[in-house]
Amino acid sequence: IEHCESTSIICIGQHGSGKHATVRRVVERLENEVSKYDIVELDGVLHNDATSGVRESVRQLCVQERNISSRYVEDLNILTDALRRRRAEESAPLLVVLSQLELFASRDRQTL
């Protein structure tokens, strides 16, 4: 994360096994060791479809824009543009935390 490398980590385990606590410890360590990073947190209980997941990602990532729409396609375009700008500007690393993803993934036709 510190070197903005394009890497992913997936933490899988039974409910209650400590995945979220482990991620929290990593985030706390980042706060102490990495000067700047951004984080987007989604939870399958709250963001259980693509529309709410994209809208929440836009809200967390595009704070300065504040032009979240009521339409999924517009929100997806805002999010895509923001991610492209981040890449072009070599901005801070982005950490995306998806909690209880199985609740989201168990629904039909999800695109997030």
N, C-alpha and C positions, 0 to 999 in steps of 0.2 A: 504494500500500500504506500509506504514511504517513497518509493521510487516510481510510483505511478505505472507500474507494470500491469499489463493486461492479464490478470489472473482471476480465478474464481475459486471459492471454497464452498463446499456444501457440507452441512453438519446434519446428519441423519441419526435418529434414535427414537426409542419409545417415548411416549408422553411422560414427562416428569423425570427424564434421565439427565437433565442438566444442560441441554443444548442452549437454551436462552441464557442461562447463567454464564456459560462459557463465552457466548457472544458479548454479553455485558462486560465481562472482564477484559476482552479484547478491545472493546470500545474505550473502556477506562484507560487502558494502557496506551491506546492511540492518543487520547487526550493529553497524556503526559509526554509522549515521545515524538509525535508528528505535529508539526506546527499548524497545518491546516488540512482538513478533510471535510467532506460533506456526507451526510447519512440520510437515507430514505428508509423508513420502517413501515412495513405493511403487515397486517395480521389477517389471517383467513376468517376470523370471527367478524371483524369490522369491514374488511374489504373482500367480500366474497364473490365478486364478479369483476370482469375486466373494466367496466365503467367506473366503479368506485375505486379500484386499484390505480387506474391511470389518473383519475381526478386527484387522489391523495398524493400520488407521486408528483404531479404538477404543483400541488399546494406546497409540498415540502421542498421541492427543488427550485421552484420559480417564484420565490417569495417576492422579489422585487417586481415581477411582472403583474401579479395580482389580477390577471385577466382570465381566470378560469371560467370556462363557458359552461353552458348546460348541455352541450352536445359532446358525445364521446369522440367523434372524429376530430373536432376542433381541439379538444383536450389532448388527444393523441398527437396531433400536429405540433402543439405547443411543447409537449414533452420531447418529441423527436428533435425539434429545432434546438431546444435547450441542451440536449445531449450532444448534438453536433457542434454547437458553440463551445461547449465544455472541452470537447476533443480538440477543436481548432485552436482554442486559447491555452491549451495545456493547463487547465485549471486544477484545483485540488482533487485528489483521489475521491472517488465516489464509492461509498459502502452501502449496499442494499441488503437489508435484513428482511426476510420473508418468514414470518412466524406462522405456524399452523397452516402451512401451504396445502396440506392435504384437504383442508376444508374448501379451499379455492379450487383445487384440481379435481375434486370429486364432482363438481358441477359440469353439466354438458356445455360444450362449445365455448370454452374459455380461451381467450387469446393473450392474456397477460403473460 
